[in-house]
């Protein structure tokens, strides 16, 4: 095993319906009572895509499938507890009946255009997602320069 | 800190010049003497993009910048030592003079079209990269169904 210390991997999911995205009102700290994307820690022996599906199921009772990766966010200060990194999937709902459970106090469909505050770096993630939708799927990371347009003709 | 066990995060870089990509001949096990993408473990306190830049510098003496994320590969069996996950960046060379060092026995520019064997899941990653280049930057993960075209008009 590695004898070094590494960031702890997490996953988050963006689920869109019309002009809204699904967020969970957090039951626990950090960011208790704040809106966050559904997500959580990746377990050893589990792929990141399976972790994303499991976490969304645990919190929302929805069955989802990944369709793309928006980015990987790993700023050491994004989570006050420890250095985490998150793989953010764009996903679609394929089954289940929406119900807040586990770490989610409630579920809310929030206007994507209006989200300015959210737990962790999720407001930045959703700002990037708005870019992404108009930008042929360019990917994101914490320190990416947001003003630069990626030239895909390399 | 988390009391759970998680996959250990790593990073890899795809650097293309003409029809070739840069690979390192591994000096150590696992996959000793086999070609691999430049990359390595992410340290606590370091972003994945900085880890990618540092690892490429350590192995090749090249200064690089990320331009996109190809995907995140986290099959529990991709590394015989432990469960690792890797964030694969597409990057460009912005400085430095190429020189094999650290874990790299030698550096080789390899025809992208001809790579069938490589360390870890790097042959799959490079097959995905060939797709990616023709596919407007769709992202990849270990269990993604490779035959399905992603419909971006959702």
Boltz contact constraints between the chains, C-beta under 6 A:
constraints:
  - contact:
      token1: [A, 1]
      token2: [B, 82]
      max_distance: 6.0
  - contact:
      token1: [A, 2]
      token2: [B, 8]
      max_distance: 6.0
  - contact:
      token1: [A, 5]
      token2: [B, 44]
      max_distance: 6.0
  - contact:
      token1: [A, 6]
      token2: [B, 8]
      max_distance: 6.0
  - contact:
      token1: [A, 6]
      token2: [B, 9]
      max_distance: 6.0
  - contact:
      token1: [A, 6]
      token2: [B, 42]
      max_distance: 6.0
  - contact:
      token1: [A, 6]
      token2: [B, 44]
      max_distance: 6.0
  - contact:
      token1: [A, 7]
      token2: [B, 9]
      max_distance: 6.0
  - contact:
      token1: [A, 7]
      token2: [B, 42]
      max_distance: 6.0
  - contact:
      token1: [A, 7]
      token2: [B, 44]
      max_distance: 6.0
  - contact:
      token1: [A, 8]
      token2: [B, 2]
      max_distance: 6.0
  - contact:
      token1: [A, 8]
      token2: [B, 6]
      max_distance: 6.0
  - contact:
      token1: [A, 9]
      token2: [B, 6]
      max_distance: 6.0
  - contact:
      token1: [A, 9]
      token2: [B, 7]
      max_distance: 6.0
  - contact:
      token1: [A, 9]
      token2: [B, 9]
      max_distance: 6.0
  - contact:
      token1: [A, 42]
      token2: [B, 6]
      max_distance: 6.0
  - contact:
      token1: [A, 42]
      token2: [B, 7]
      max_distance: 6.0
  - contact:
      token1: [A, 44]
      token2: [B, 5]
      max_distance: 6.0
  - contact:
      token1: [A, 44]
      token2: [B, 6]
      max_distance: 6.0
  - contact:
      token1: [A, 44]
      token2: [B, 7]
      max_distance: 6.0
  - contact:
      token1: [A, 44]
      token2: [B, 83]
      max_distance: 6.0
  - contact:
      token1: [A, 45]
      token2: [B, 76]
      max_distance: 6.0
  - contact:
      token1: [A, 47]
      token2: [B, 74]
      max_distance: 6.0
  - contact:
      token1: [A, 47]
      token2: [B, 142]
      max_distance: 6.0
  - contact:
      token1: [A, 47]
      token2: [B, 143]
      max_distance: 6.0
  - contact:
      token1: [A, 48]
      token2: [B, 72]
      max_distance: 6.0
  - contact:
      token1: [A, 48]
      token2: [B, 74]
      max_distance: 6.0
  - contact:
      token1: [A, 49]
      token2: [B, 141]
      max_distance: 6.0
  - contact:
      token1: [A, 49]
      token2: [B, 143]
      max_distance: 6.0
  - contact:
      token1: [A, 68]
      token2: [B, 139]
      max_distance: 6.0
  - contact:
      token1: [A, 69]
      token2: [B, 139]
      max_distance: 6.0
  - contact:
      token1: [A, 72]
      token2: [B, 48]
      max_distance: 6.0
  - contact:
      token1: [A, 72]
      token2: [B, 87]
      max_distance: 6.0
  - contact:
      token1: [A, 74]
      token2: [B, 47]
      max_distance: 6.0
  - contact:
      token1: [A, 74]
      token2: [B, 48]
      max_distance: 6.0
  - contact:
      token1: [A, 76]
      token2: [B, 45]
      max_distance: 6.0
  - contact:
      token1: [A, 82]
      token2: [B, 1]
      max_distance: 6.0
  - contact:
      token1: [A, 83]
      token2: [B, 44]
      max_distance: 6.0
  - contact:
      token1: [A, 83]
      token2: [B, 45]
      max_distance: 6.0
  - contact:
      token1: [A, 87]
      token2: [B, 72]
      max_distance: 6.0
  - contact:
      token1: [A, 136]
      token2: [B, 136]
      max_distance: 6.0
  - contact:
      token1: [A, 137]
      token2: [B, 137]
      max_distance: 6.0
  - contact:
      token1: [A, 139]
      token2: [B, 68]
      max_distance: 6.0
  - contact:
      token1: [A, 139]
      token2: [B, 69]
      max_distance: 6.0
  - contact:
      token1: [A, 141]
      token2: [B, 49]
      max_distance: 6.0
  - contact:
      token1: [A, 142]
      token2: [B, 47]
      max_distance: 6.0
  - contact:
      token1: [A, 143]
      token2: [B, 47]
      max_distance: 6.0
  - contact:
      token1: [A, 143]
      token2: [B, 49]
      max_distance: 6.0
